[in-house]
């Protein structure tokens, strides 16, 4: 990895593209059941499977929030974090704003890397798939489909924690607790996001949760580098 200031941290929040299984037409219901057939019990109710799975499948979900952040040096030379979130009901606008932001980062930091927790297997592939589904161009820095694994440069805290043990999985919440880092799981967790979005219609609450996840990830990266954790006065939300 280069310097910490070359990182663009990110976390996404996703929900099913339609609120319930019954909102899908019969063709899409069949496609969904076929997609999950190998991973859920045969007697599982389609409505419950859709509620649990659709949001994390790029073919059936959508992005409602992308929180990004980058490290910078404060006036006293201490590391600070600046956070910017892109959220809303219009996924196309979210994706366009995100790639605009990345383009600016790419312009000033040609070798910038994405950073986050499990971004290699979830967030980044999900963003790429949703760009294509929405018929938006895939920027050079997201042209990952023909890259060899070692050519894809990301600071993924999940991959880092594996230390080559590919069977190991650790949630962001567990990793934060293990490393004695304040966790983001307070009034909401990932399983509640779609209810907060569709039933409570409280997008700002989801944005706040997403931003807290980015701060936790930033602190995990600092812990990996044996550096002091961020204090609130060194975190700026724009």
WONORGI-V981725 format. One record per helix or strand. SS is the DSSP state (helix for helix, strand for strand). FROM is the first residue (numbers start at 1). TO is the last residue. If there is no record, write none. Layout:
SS:FROM:TO ; SS:FROM:TO
This chain:
helix:4:6 ; strand:7:16 ; helix:21:23 ; helix:26:36 ; helix:46:56 ; strand:61:73 ; strand:79:87 ; helix:91:108 ; strand:113:116 ; helix:119:133 ; helix:140:142 ; helix:149:151 ; strand:154:156 ; helix:157:162 ; helix:172:178 ; helix:190:198 ; helix:203:224 ; helix:232:234 ; strand:235:237
